[in-house]
Amino acid sequence: MVRSSGTAGFESRPAPVASTRLTNAIAASLAIGALTLCLVVTLTVLSSKIAIAMPLAT
């Protein structure tokens, strides 16, 4: 069985889907979102530790 070159599969060069500026903007927004999520989780853990450490007022 002889395979003809370039007709199927991943032989050809990929076509650009988006511009470089758009790709960089998406990457930057995802990085900012990840940092924000880490900050929220850190603040939640710290505030829960502070709340647990406080004695109950009766």
Secondary structure as the mmCIF struct_conf table of DSSP 4:
data_model
#
loop_
_struct_conf.conf_type_id
_struct_conf.id
_struct_conf.beg_label_comp_id
_struct_conf.beg_label_asym_id
_struct_conf.beg_label_seq_id
_struct_conf.end_label_comp_id
_struct_conf.end_label_asym_id
_struct_conf.end_label_seq_id
HELX_LH_PP_P HELX_LH_PP_P1 ARG A 3 SER A 4
TURN_TY1_P TURN_TY1_P1 SER A 5 GLY A 6
BEND BEND1 THR A 7 PHE A 10
BEND BEND2 SER A 12 SER A 12
HELX_LH_PP_P HELX_LH_PP_P2 ARG A 13 PRO A 16
BEND BEND3 ALA A 18 ALA A 18
HELX_RH_AL_P HELX_RH_AL_P1 THR A 20 ALA A 53
BEND BEND4 MET A 54 MET A 54
HELX_LH_PP_P HELX_LH_PP_P3 PRO A 55 ALA A 57
#
